[in-house]
Amino acid sequence: MHPLDPTTRRSFFSGLAGMLGSAALTDLLGQENFARAAPPSPSSALAAKPTHHPATARSVIHLFMNGGPSQMDLFDPKPILDRHAGESFPGNAEQIGNVATANVGTLMPCPYRFERHGEAGIWMSDVLPHTAKVVDELCFLHSMWTDHPNHDNALYKIHSGRLFMGHPSLGSWIAYGLGSECDDLPAYVVLDDPLGLPKNGVRNWTSGYLPPVYQGTRFRTVGAPVLNLTPEHDRPSEIDRVAGDWLARLDHEHRRRRPGQLELDARIQAYELAARMQLTASDVLDLSNESKATLEDYGIDDPVTESYGRRCLLARRMVEQGVRFVQLFLDDQPWDNHSDLAETLRDVCRRTDKPVAALIRDLRRRGLLDTTLVVWGGEFGRTPTSQKVGGKFTGRDHNMQGFTSWLAGGGVRPGMVYGQTDELGHAVVENPISVPDFHATLLHALGLNHQQIYHERQGLKERLTGLKEPRVVTEIFA
């Protein structure tokens, strides 16, 4: 083969034509000959990296519930709301929600019934009957709080640790810190809703100022899994292999002459990964080898649960393959129940409850739950008071001062309730968990020290958890 330096697109096309016309094409395409001819591949930014301390989890499935689930109607019962329904909030109305005080209603009772479930006797609302059956696997965090009552800013905060766009997401930081355990799939996969993108769209899974190779890769569950992954027209595999080798040589030479260009490195690595994904992506999305019982357990036989059930099952299949961080979203913000909460909250629970419970059971059955951290939660919670929308008071407003998330697997204590809100469910009063605390705790489970994972930018050491020292919630680990 000719040296790399004089390689140009003209020599690429002439060389390709010559090889395709050569009687020795078959020999040239032999794996050993190709390996000798190809330039050595640079070390991948996604190569697996050592942890800072022993990890309790190897991967994360983040079931993000965009919109702000109502904690007092799902997991955190407040009987005083029933007893004092219709009364005014016993405090400063300006502390409530995100609207003018004229739109703040009275204390609003829960429209559902709560019961204790599992050996741990944990309270659960009757709109989550399937999740109630796996409650002994879950660790509830009733003392979450955040910094902003608006969706956009709260979404940036829960995903990136900052209130504004442009910073790396949690999944990007984890891929950056740990690399990948799978050569043929991305380290960070996003399974968004076929019905549409969530609020803030693709900015929820950006890599920000980290190299672009760490951003989330969207997998579609309808149609082609990844857009433009396969050629539009069929070509003989021999042509693909020869062309791929020559293009790789051009790319590596281009990169050698332009060191330090992160965008270029990311694009080359993305193309290399795309080539490997052409078979793997389709295989991991093929559910034909799953049993009928498994498909039914996830609700894939029911139009209401089919979409979310399919994505939960795909999340399990991806962590089986070594994907480090899998994130599920719903369209827009279905948990944003400003009006008609009794029905709209029930509807989104119907879509997600059965698939989520099936995922927990399936991970446990396959021995994956011990090493997979499942995270359920939104960007904030809801108010104990009703909110005026369209002249009616039938929903709840945003509440940044207290909300619930839950974790399962990955070394956390099962059947546990941690933290507490006040008697109205409005504000945290015991064991508060800020978003930086939450992020530091998730990193800790994965073997990452939040102080030691950083990216130098403009003379600063940028961290997911920011400048103020967060608290790792060690009490929740077994």
C-alpha positions as CSV (number, residue, x, y, z in Angstrom):
1,M,0.0,0.0,0.0
2,H,1.2,3.6,-0.6
3,P,2.2,5.7,2.3
4,L,-0.5,7.7,4.0
5,D,0.9,11.2,3.4
6,P,0.2,11.4,-0.4
7,T,-3.3,9.9,0.0
8,T,-6.0,12.1,-1.6
9,R,-9.6,11.6,-2.7
10,R,-8.3,11.3,-6.3
11,S,-6.0,8.4,-5.2
12,F,-8.8,7.0,-3.2
13,F,-11.1,6.7,-6.2
14,S,-8.4,5.4,-8.5
15,G,-7.2,3.0,-6.0
16,L,-10.7,1.8,-5.3
17,A,-11.4,1.3,-9.0
18,G,-8.2,-0.6,-9.4
19,M,-8.9,-2.9,-6.5
20,L,-12.4,-3.6,-7.7
21,G,-11.1,-4.5,-11.1
22,S,-8.4,-6.7,-9.7
23,A,-8.6,-10.5,-9.8
24,A,-6.9,-10.5,-6.4
25,L,-9.9,-8.6,-4.8
26,T,-10.9,-11.7,-2.8
27,D,-7.4,-12.0,-1.3
28,L,-7.2,-8.3,-0.5
29,L,-10.5,-8.6,1.3
30,G,-9.1,-11.2,3.7
31,Q,-9.3,-10.2,7.3
32,E,-5.6,-10.6,7.9
33,N,-4.5,-8.6,4.8
34,F,-7.0,-5.8,5.7
35,A,-5.7,-5.7,9.3
36,R,-2.1,-5.3,8.0
37,A,-3.1,-2.5,5.5
38,A,-5.2,-0.4,7.8
39,P,-3.6,2.2,10.0
40,P,-3.7,1.5,13.8
41,S,-6.8,2.8,15.3
42,P,-6.4,5.5,18.0
43,S,-7.5,4.7,21.5
44,S,-11.2,5.3,21.7
45,A,-12.6,8.0,24.0
46,L,-15.2,5.4,24.9
47,A,-12.8,2.8,26.1
48,A,-13.8,1.4,29.5
49,K,-12.1,3.3,32.4
50,P,-11.4,2.3,36.0
51,T,-13.6,3.5,38.8
52,H,-12.5,5.7,41.6
53,H,-13.8,3.2,44.2
54,P,-15.7,-0.1,44.2
55,A,-19.0,0.4,42.4
56,T,-22.3,-1.1,43.4
57,A,-23.8,-0.5,39.9
58,R,-22.4,-0.9,36.3
59,S,-25.2,0.7,34.4
60,V,-28.2,3.0,34.8
61,I,-31.7,2.9,33.4
62,H,-33.2,6.4,33.9
63,L,-37.0,6.4,33.7
64,F,-37.5,10.1,33.4
65,M,-41.0,11.3,34.1
66,N,-41.1,14.7,32.4
67,G,-43.6,17.2,33.8
68,G,-43.4,16.8,37.5
69,P,-45.2,13.8,39.0
70,S,-47.5,14.6,42.0
71,Q,-45.8,13.1,45.0
72,M,-48.9,13.4,47.4
73,D,-51.1,11.6,44.8
74,L,-48.6,8.7,44.1
75,F,-46.1,7.9,46.9
76,D,-46.3,10.5,49.8
77,P,-49.8,10.5,51.3
78,K,-50.9,13.5,53.3
79,P,-54.2,12.8,55.1
80,I,-54.5,16.4,56.3
81,L,-55.2,17.4,52.7
82,D,-58.4,15.3,52.9
83,R,-59.4,16.6,56.3
84,H,-58.9,20.2,55.4
85,A,-59.8,20.2,51.7
86,G,-61.1,23.5,50.6
87,E,-59.3,25.5,53.2
88,S,-56.6,28.1,52.4
89,F,-52.9,27.3,52.5
90,P,-51.8,28.0,56.1
91,G,-48.9,30.3,55.1
92,N,-47.7,32.8,52.5
93,A,-49.5,32.0,49.2
94,E,-46.5,33.5,47.4
95,Q,-44.5,30.5,48.5
96,I,-46.8,28.2,46.5
97,G,-46.2,27.1,43.0
98,N,-45.3,29.1,40.0
99,V,-48.4,31.3,39.3
100,A,-49.9,34.6,40.5
101,T,-51.4,34.2,44.0
102,A,-54.9,34.9,42.4
103,N,-54.6,31.5,40.7
104,V,-53.6,29.6,43.9
105,G,-56.6,27.6,45.1
106,T,-57.3,25.8,48.4
107,L,-55.9,22.6,49.8
108,M,-56.7,19.8,47.4
109,P,-57.4,16.3,48.5
110,C,-55.9,13.3,46.8
111,P,-58.4,11.8,44.3
112,Y,-57.1,8.2,44.9
113,R,-56.8,5.7,47.7
114,F,-53.6,4.8,49.4
115,E,-52.7,1.4,50.9
116,R,-49.6,-0.2,52.4
117,H,-47.8,-2.7,50.3
118,G,-45.0,-5.3,50.5
119,E,-43.2,-6.6,53.5
120,A,-41.9,-3.1,54.1
121,G,-45.5,-1.8,54.4
122,I,-44.8,1.2,52.0
123,W,-47.7,3.5,51.1
124,M,-48.7,3.5,47.4
125,S,-51.6,5.1,45.5
126,D,-54.0,2.8,43.8
127,V,-53.2,4.3,40.4
128,L,-49.9,2.3,40.5
129,P,-51.1,-1.2,41.3
130,H,-48.2,-2.9,39.4
131,T,-45.5,-0.8,40.9
132,A,-47.0,-1.6,44.3
133,K,-46.2,-5.3,43.7
134,V,-42.5,-4.6,43.4
135,V,-42.4,-2.0,46.2
136,D,-40.0,-4.2,48.3
137,E,-37.4,-3.6,45.6
138,L,-37.7,0.2,45.7
139,C,-35.9,2.9,47.7
140,F,-38.1,6.0,47.9
141,L,-36.5,9.4,48.3
142,H,-39.3,11.7,49.7
143,S,-37.0,14.6,50.3
144,M,-35.9,15.8,46.9
145,W,-35.9,19.5,46.1
146,T,-34.6,21.7,43.3
147,D,-33.9,25.4,42.5
148,H,-36.4,26.5,40.0
149,P,-40.2,26.1,39.5
150,N,-40.2,26.4,35.6
151,H,-39.9,23.3,33.4
152,D,-37.1,24.5,31.2
153,N,-34.7,25.5,34.0
154,A,-35.7,22.6,36.3
155,L,-35.1,20.1,33.4
156,Y,-31.7,21.6,32.8
157,K,-31.0,21.3,36.5
158,I,-32.0,17.7,36.9
159,H,-30.2,16.6,33.8
160,S,-27.0,18.7,33.9
161,G,-26.8,20.1,37.4
162,R,-27.2,23.7,36.0
163,L,-30.2,25.9,35.5
164,F,-29.3,26.9,31.9
165,M,-28.5,25.1,28.7
166,G,-25.0,24.2,27.4
167,H,-23.8,21.9,30.1
168,P,-23.3,18.1,29.8
169,S,-26.1,15.8,30.9
170,L,-25.8,13.2,33.6
171,G,-25.6,10.4,31.0
172,S,-22.8,12.2,29.2
173,W,-20.8,12.6,32.5
174,I,-21.2,8.9,33.2
175,A,-20.0,7.9,29.7
176,Y,-17.1,10.4,30.1
177,G,-16.2,9.0,33.5
178,L,-16.6,5.2,32.8
179,G,-16.5,4.8,29.0
180,S,-18.4,1.9,27.5
181,E,-18.5,-1.8,28.0
182,C,-19.9,-2.4,24.5
183,D,-18.0,-1.8,21.3
184,D,-21.1,-2.1,19.0
185,L,-23.6,0.2,20.8
186,P,-23.3,3.7,22.2
187,A,-22.4,4.2,25.8
188,Y,-25.4,6.5,26.2
189,V,-28.7,5.6,24.6
190,V,-32.0,7.6,24.6
191,L,-35.3,5.9,24.0
192,D,-37.7,8.8,23.4
193,D,-41.4,8.6,22.7
194,P,-42.6,8.0,19.1
195,L,-45.4,10.5,19.9
196,G,-42.9,13.3,20.2
197,L,-39.9,14.8,22.0
198,P,-40.0,15.8,25.6
199,K,-39.9,19.4,26.8
200,N,-36.5,20.9,25.9
201,G,-36.1,18.3,23.2
202,V,-32.6,17.0,22.5
203,R,-31.1,19.5,24.9
204,N,-32.0,17.0,27.6
205,W,-29.2,14.6,26.5
206,T,-26.5,17.0,25.2
207,S,-22.8,16.5,25.9
208,G,-22.3,20.3,26.3
209,Y,-18.7,21.2,26.5
210,L,-17.6,17.5,26.8
211,P,-16.5,15.9,23.5
212,P,-19.6,15.2,21.3
213,V,-18.9,11.5,21.4
214,Y,-20.4,11.4,24.9
215,Q,-23.9,12.8,24.0
216,G,-26.9,10.6,24.0
217,T,-27.8,8.6,20.9
218,R,-31.5,8.4,20.0
219,F,-32.8,5.0,19.2
220,R,-36.2,4.9,17.6
221,T,-38.6,2.1,18.3
222,V,-40.7,2.7,15.2
223,G,-39.0,2.4,11.8
224,A,-35.2,2.5,11.4
225,P,-33.6,2.5,14.9
226,V,-31.1,5.2,14.0
227,L,-31.7,7.5,11.1
228,N,-29.3,7.2,8.1
229,L,-27.5,4.2,9.8
230,T,-27.8,1.9,6.7
231,P,-27.2,2.8,3.0
232,E,-30.2,3.8,1.0
233,H,-29.4,1.2,-1.7
234,D,-27.9,-2.2,-1.3
235,R,-24.3,-2.6,-2.3
236,P,-22.0,-5.7,-2.4
237,S,-20.4,-6.1,1.0
238,E,-17.0,-6.2,-0.8
239,I,-17.4,-2.7,-2.0
240,D,-18.4,-1.5,1.4
241,R,-15.4,-3.1,3.0
242,V,-12.9,-1.7,0.5
243,A,-14.5,1.8,0.5
244,G,-14.6,1.7,4.3
245,D,-10.9,0.9,4.6
246,W,-9.9,3.7,2.3
247,L,-12.2,6.2,4.0
248,A,-10.8,5.2,7.3
249,R,-7.3,5.9,6.1
250,L,-8.4,9.3,4.8
251,D,-10.1,10.1,8.1
252,H,-7.1,9.1,10.2
253,E,-4.7,11.1,8.1
254,H,-7.1,14.1,8.2
255,R,-7.1,13.7,12.0
256,R,-3.3,13.4,12.2
257,R,-2.9,16.7,10.5
258,R,-5.5,18.4,12.8
259,P,-4.8,17.2,16.3
260,G,-7.0,18.3,19.2
261,Q,-10.1,18.9,17.1
262,L,-12.8,17.3,19.3
263,E,-15.6,17.6,16.7
264,L,-13.5,15.8,14.1
265,D,-12.5,13.0,16.5
266,A,-16.1,12.6,17.6
267,R,-17.4,12.5,14.0
268,I,-14.8,9.9,13.0
269,Q,-15.6,7.8,16.1
270,A,-19.3,8.2,15.4
271,Y,-18.9,6.9,11.8
272,E,-16.8,3.9,13.1
273,L,-19.5,3.1,15.7
274,A,-22.2,3.5,13.0
275,A,-20.5,0.9,10.9
276,R,-20.5,-1.6,13.8
277,M,-24.0,-0.7,14.7
278,Q,-25.5,-1.6,11.3
279,L,-26.1,-5.2,12.6
280,T,-26.1,-4.7,16.3
281,A,-28.7,-2.0,16.5
282,S,-31.2,-4.0,14.5
283,D,-30.5,-7.1,16.6
284,V,-31.0,-5.4,20.0
285,L,-34.3,-4.0,18.8
286,D,-35.6,-7.3,17.5
287,L,-38.0,-8.7,20.1
288,S,-38.9,-11.9,18.2
289,N,-36.8,-14.0,20.5
290,E,-38.5,-12.8,23.6
291,S,-41.2,-15.1,25.0
292,K,-44.9,-14.4,24.8
293,A,-45.0,-14.2,28.6
294,T,-42.3,-11.6,28.7
295,L,-44.0,-9.4,26.0
296,E,-47.3,-9.7,27.9
297,D,-45.6,-8.8,31.2
298,Y,-44.3,-5.6,29.7
299,G,-47.7,-4.8,28.3
300,I,-46.6,-5.0,24.7
301,D,-49.9,-6.7,23.8
302,D,-51.9,-3.7,25.0
303,P,-52.1,-0.5,22.9
304,V,-52.1,1.6,26.1
305,T,-48.8,0.2,27.4
306,E,-47.2,-1.1,24.2
307,S,-45.0,1.9,23.5
308,Y,-43.5,2.4,27.0
309,G,-43.4,-1.4,27.5
310,R,-41.4,-1.8,24.4
311,R,-38.9,0.8,25.5
312,C,-38.6,-0.7,29.0
313,L,-37.8,-4.1,27.4
314,L,-35.3,-2.5,25.1
315,A,-33.6,-0.8,28.0
316,R,-33.1,-4.2,29.7
317,R,-31.7,-5.7,26.4
318,M,-29.3,-2.8,26.1
319,V,-27.9,-3.0,29.6
320,E,-27.5,-6.8,28.9
321,Q,-25.3,-5.8,25.9
322,G,-23.2,-3.4,28.1
323,V,-24.8,0.0,27.4
324,R,-23.8,2.2,30.3
325,F,-26.7,4.6,30.5
326,V,-30.2,4.2,29.0
327,Q,-32.7,7.0,29.3
328,L,-36.4,6.8,28.6
329,F,-38.6,9.9,28.0
330,L,-42.3,10.5,27.4
331,D,-43.7,12.9,24.8
332,D,-43.9,16.6,25.9
333,Q,-44.7,16.6,29.7
334,P,-47.6,14.3,30.5
335,W,-47.0,14.5,34.3
336,D,-47.7,18.2,34.2
337,N,-51.2,18.0,35.7
338,H,-52.3,21.6,36.0
339,S,-55.9,20.7,35.3
340,D,-58.1,17.6,35.5
341,L,-55.5,15.9,37.6
342,A,-57.8,13.0,38.6
343,E,-57.9,11.7,35.0
344,T,-54.7,13.0,33.4
345,L,-52.5,11.6,36.2
346,R,-54.4,8.3,36.0
347,D,-53.8,8.2,32.2
348,V,-50.0,8.5,32.4
349,C,-49.9,6.0,35.2
350,R,-51.8,3.5,32.9
351,R,-49.1,4.0,30.2
352,T,-46.1,3.5,32.5
353,D,-47.0,1.5,35.6
354,K,-47.1,-2.0,34.2
355,P,-44.0,-1.7,32.1
356,V,-42.0,-0.2,34.9
357,A,-42.9,-3.1,37.3
358,A,-42.1,-5.6,34.6
359,L,-38.7,-4.1,34.1
360,I,-37.9,-4.4,37.8
361,R,-39.0,-8.1,37.8
362,D,-37.2,-8.9,34.6
363,L,-33.9,-7.4,35.8
364,R,-34.2,-9.3,39.1
365,R,-35.1,-12.6,37.3
366,R,-32.0,-12.3,35.0
367,G,-29.6,-11.3,37.7
368,L,-29.2,-7.8,36.4
369,L,-30.9,-5.7,39.1
370,D,-27.9,-6.0,41.5
371,T,-25.7,-4.2,38.9
372,T,-28.2,-2.0,37.2
373,L,-29.4,1.2,39.0
374,V,-33.0,2.1,38.0
375,V,-33.9,5.7,38.6
376,W,-37.6,7.0,38.5
377,G,-38.5,10.6,38.8
378,G,-39.2,14.0,37.3
379,E,-37.8,17.6,37.5
380,F,-40.0,18.7,40.5
381,G,-43.3,17.8,42.3
382,R,-46.7,19.4,42.7
383,T,-48.3,21.7,45.2
384,P,-50.7,20.7,48.0
385,T,-53.1,23.4,46.7
386,S,-55.2,23.4,43.6
387,Q,-54.5,25.8,40.7
388,K,-56.9,27.9,38.7
389,V,-56.9,26.9,35.0
390,G,-59.7,27.9,32.7
391,G,-61.8,29.1,35.6
392,K,-61.6,25.7,37.3
393,F,-59.4,24.4,40.2
394,T,-58.8,20.7,39.2
395,G,-55.0,20.4,39.1
396,R,-51.9,21.2,41.0
397,D,-49.1,23.7,40.2
398,H,-45.3,23.1,40.1
399,N,-43.5,22.6,43.4
400,M,-39.7,22.8,43.7
401,Q,-39.6,22.6,47.5
402,G,-40.3,18.9,47.8
403,F,-40.9,15.9,45.6
404,T,-40.3,12.1,45.3
405,S,-38.0,10.0,43.2
406,W,-37.2,6.3,43.7
407,L,-34.3,4.0,43.0
408,A,-34.0,0.3,42.6
409,G,-31.1,-2.1,42.3
410,G,-27.5,-1.0,41.9
411,G,-26.6,-1.5,45.6
412,V,-29.4,0.7,47.1
413,R,-31.4,-0.6,50.1
414,P,-34.7,-2.2,48.9
415,G,-38.0,-1.5,50.7
416,M,-36.7,1.8,52.1
417,V,-38.3,5.2,52.6
418,Y,-35.8,8.1,53.1
419,G,-36.6,11.7,53.9
420,Q,-39.8,13.5,54.6
421,T,-41.9,16.4,53.6
422,D,-44.1,18.5,55.9
423,E,-47.7,17.5,56.7
424,L,-48.9,19.1,53.5
425,G,-46.3,17.6,51.2
426,H,-45.1,21.0,50.3
427,A,-41.5,21.3,51.6
428,V,-38.8,19.0,52.8
429,V,-38.4,18.8,56.6
430,E,-36.1,15.8,57.0
431,N,-32.9,14.6,55.2
432,P,-33.1,17.0,52.2
433,I,-31.6,15.9,48.9
434,S,-30.6,18.6,46.5
435,V,-30.0,17.9,42.8
436,P,-26.2,18.0,43.3
437,D,-26.7,15.5,46.2
438,F,-28.7,13.3,44.0
439,H,-26.1,13.4,41.2
440,A,-23.2,12.8,43.6
441,T,-25.1,9.7,45.0
442,L,-25.7,8.3,41.5
443,L,-22.1,8.8,40.6
444,H,-21.1,7.1,43.9
445,A,-23.1,4.0,43.0
446,L,-21.2,3.8,39.7
447,G,-17.8,4.0,41.5
448,L,-17.2,7.7,40.5
449,N,-16.1,10.3,43.0
450,H,-17.9,13.6,42.1
451,Q,-14.8,15.6,43.0
452,Q,-12.6,13.6,40.7
453,I,-14.7,13.6,37.6
454,Y,-14.3,16.9,35.9
455,H,-13.4,18.6,32.6
456,E,-11.0,21.5,32.4
457,R,-12.5,24.5,30.5
458,Q,-11.2,28.0,30.3
459,G,-9.1,27.4,33.4
460,L,-11.9,25.9,35.4
461,K,-12.5,22.3,36.5
462,E,-16.1,21.9,35.5
463,R,-18.1,19.2,37.5
464,L,-21.6,17.8,37.2
465,T,-22.1,18.7,40.9
466,G,-20.9,22.3,40.6
467,L,-18.8,24.3,43.0
468,K,-20.7,23.8,46.3
469,E,-19.8,20.5,48.0
470,P,-22.7,18.1,47.7
471,R,-23.6,15.2,50.0
472,V,-23.5,11.6,49.0
473,V,-26.6,10.0,50.5
474,T,-24.7,7.0,51.9
475,E,-27.6,5.9,54.1
476,I,-29.5,4.5,51.2
477,F,-26.9,1.9,50.3
478,A,-27.1,-1.6,51.5
